[in-house]
Amino acid sequence: MRTRLAIKMNAFLERYFPERRLFLRSENDTRFIRLRPSTQVIVFLGGSGVVAWAIIATAILLMDSIGAGNFREQARRDQQTYEQRLNDLSDERDARTEEALAAQDRFNSALAQISQMQSELLSSEARRRELETGIEVIQSTLRRTMKERDLARLETDSLRNSASGESTLAAAGSQTGNDMVDALASALEETAAQRDELIKNAEAAIQAEEEMRLELALMEEKNDRIFRQLEDAMTVSVAPLEKMFKSAGLDTDALINEVKRGYNGQGGPMMPLSFSTKGGEIDPEAQRANRLLDRLDALNTYRIAAETAPFSHPIRSAYRFTSGFGSRWGRMHKGSDFAARHGTPIYATADGVVIHADWLSGYGRLIKIKHDFGIETRYAHLSKFRVKKGQRVSRGDHIGDMGNSGRSTGTHLHYEIRLNGRAVNPMNFIKAGRDVF
């Protein structure tokens, strides 16, 4: 059975691969090699396999070369895009810095203007009180003058009646009566002159009262204008600060109370105004002035709080934001990561006291700064310390250099903010402070 199958197979192969003989001739002999159909098939298949393998290998190498070129081009484009993004971020940071400086200048200018207006307001109030006192004096003088005028009129009528009676006696021819009449006439003329003088003084007092009332009305109009300007300035100055603290997630009422507990001295221009009401209610202007001073006190309180809360950025040179606050790889990332060159300066984001400047587990070289209002900032993975424990620092002080210490995959800063021991998103503070600082 196998023989028949082999014979049929050879017969089929001979149609396409007939038997061939390869002659090898030498000087003395001639030999030949017989190539059977099966041998030719094997050689043909082997050669075809080699050729196919060469074609496939060449195609793979060509495709890999083309793909590598595309990858290099894509990497070059990605690098250009990244560099452009860095340049844009640097330009945006510079623009934000300029805006912050301009806002700070506007804030200082508004504060100086408010102080000047406050001084003018206090001077105006003192002048108004002086005018009110002057009007009361003039009114009392006028009343006294009117009484004296009425008394002079009564005395004049009485003298006239006496003069009339004495004239009757003079008609009888008495020399003594003539002398008395002359004395009464002189007294009458003197009384008339005094009456005219009192009337003139009363008219002058009335005119002075009218002038003082006009001056008082002008003064009240000026005070109202100053009040409006101060109220507008307060609104423009206090509103951004309130928005900044609320954006950072801080309770403004608790914040103000905390600042007032730490800064509780009294006296000076920030005390509420005191007006004499003679047992009555405080007038609307006094209430308005007290409300304005309350707003000014709130502005000063916010300014103190803003200086001691971490609203600035810990890095002032070029950097790359590499990781944000929140869950990462199934674990909670309690801060924000900023990558830059090794040794980049790190700055304190608010006034405070250094409570830790040492190595700490996965943080590596770590600085902790304690601020007011239960706030703490942390600066991790540093390469070098610039401060020591117990040192008091101010906003913008150079406290350390960026590094790769601790559990870190590369040079970067891990920045944390903790409020009463609870980690909060640092970017809320940084973004909130951009509108003010």
PyMOL commands that set and color helices and strands:
alter all, ss='L'
color gray80, all
select helices_A, chain A and resi 2-16+37-170+175-247+252-262+284-308+361-363+426-433
alter helices_A, ss='H'
color red, helices_A
select strands_A, chain A and resi 20-25+30-35+320-323+326-328+331-333+336-339+345-347+352-360+364-370+375-385+392-393+398-402+413-419+422-424
alter strands_A, ss='S'
color yellow, strands_A
deselect
rebuild
show_as cartoon
